[in-house]
Amino acid sequence: MRPLKTLTLAVAATTFATASLSAQAREFRLGLITPPQHMWSQEAEAFAETLAERSGGEHSVSVYPAQQLGNEAQMVQQLQTGALDMAFLTIAEISNRVPDFGALYAPYLVDGVDHAARLLQSDAANALLDQLPGGVGLVGMGYGMVGMRQVLSRSPIESVDDMRGQRLRITPFDPIRDFYTATGAAPAPLPLLEVYDALANGQVDAIDMDFDSILILKFHEQADNLLISNHMMFPMVGVVSGRVWNELEEDDQDMIRTAMAEHLDNVITGFQQQDAEQEAEIRELDLNIVEADAEFFSDAIAEWEGIWADKAPSLEALREEAERLREE
């Protein structure tokens, strides 16, 4: 017969192990602003499945797309308090709180989605993530993105002069606001899911948008002029609340970081793969298309540089890395 003391210790050890497992199990919540059909939302759901599988069902993630938990500023506040666990956030909102991230929006920093992908996966870009814990109380897992920025408008834009006074929808953050202000437009922050109606009723004259959203949200139904400019990339960052992160065991941190990074990479790869196809689809629509390059925006770019050269000290390193990648 097993000694009573040994049996008691065995039962205690089993109980402790079960309690530890239960204490570590988490039901995470992940918020984002994109609708369910958007690639960001789809990869967030895929990340939830991956984490559940790799944790043996110990961890789960509930995904809340389409601003169900509020806009990005509100979600950042929730992340800072630990009320929200994770998010896929545009760098736009991050740059409002850590201005150095504004360097990623330098006009014509990159040539297109492939160049943007390589830059976002470089050491120079990843070094910016080190500023998140101290700057905003978040832990960065890596970058995603959407396609390059274009301008869709209700009336033709054939020169920068045509943008003067135009009420132009933007994501609310300083780097893009400063760029469009320099063109003479009137930047108008507006949630993504309100853009279609705003175009339809004339609340805005034009929008800053990528090919993907123009197509899947059918903005082209309400505006039939497209300036294909590819003037900025538009990164996203996957984050975990710093408060939540510090509560996790190291193994769980590694599991989450690895899984989320994989799905963020899937976002980048997905936009690389679909960009040319979506541009071709856009060009087949009944739209008035005008092409633009850096020369088109030369005065606005110079004004932007004058504002952001000092506000975003990482800009120089990112430019050097972008040029190095361009020459490879």
Steps between C-alpha positions, in 0.01 A plus 500: 500500500616850412610697810240758602756783494606413144139476386417835657798667331402349163144627529628843605738514204223407256268759649771767478575415138132517409460830680808641327366398160166659581667819620700531180209431263379822342204615296650785300316771309642652182356816347541663160322752279470306175180318394482119520577449129824699519829310499600641839183360656538166328859459618398604852251212499768268362737612778231411755477150353879458499537609863220270614660207317855561622388551859302179493181697552639674808475845342224647287468829312171673422536738205298823486519659151329810361566723801278291727723603793530862390730695272875454516556778753246336729653157449846632587359633827349159571831331419683733737273405791494130413127509420591388147767237446608532137439702186596547139549877479588730217834669558293815461373484858840393631669797332261734681655380826856415388580752223809313382265246337396781267820428308327197349262736318765704324370570147665273245716331762428177311424424136210258548364213706797267447745770605274586797488135608876469505544825691241405764680169556840669537697564818460874447120476518499244781720729710204739523301234686740533792344842570150360558527376861637829632315724257150363515500195731465240224718216376542474123488156336579615146357683200228444247381742235246584234571616149651830395297818536302645212246785471145421391289811431161618382656750259818461290843573652748572223736721700558589863307821437187288454535381859476848651200532727393140440362336814711183499438208734805379691578269786547738796872538554752778460735378223222452246315812617814706448554355153151580374495839668817578303315416178233758584231240573287506816570168679188353661544211747222246459454136611548249219146363526350849450691579184255353246208711621722808536595474133140436400360807677788734420626524857847442353633572151781246495656223706850371574470124446664182369386280211373227732259717696385684187394164359365305796311797645392618152603861546537526121119494476491850650814658350623437145836678493816327616844650548738202498790647693638227731618790715515325839501156648254432780638266769317322777646367826387205708519584870437352842414706806814554708304424817373172356843410360665534839250254649589226251751222545802520271389192305161660434667824393713310249197308373296817449785695342580220254139433405404864455816577302416217261155639430628854466742368239202335329336843478807646334532209259129515422514864399811437293326218315176686430628849423565460127174310451302765686661782305407322178143460626485868593622600154217299342237707686336800341728749676690806386858407594791742533855389585716693747855476634721685747536794261122545503518563878846661513402814695285306746780247556748778576260652752440161661873437530543837670251397768599136555879493461539599866183337637595156367874441553474143366419638156865517400569135588181388321596697190845342499350153535238570231775613262711195580204272427427692181850429373498128578 
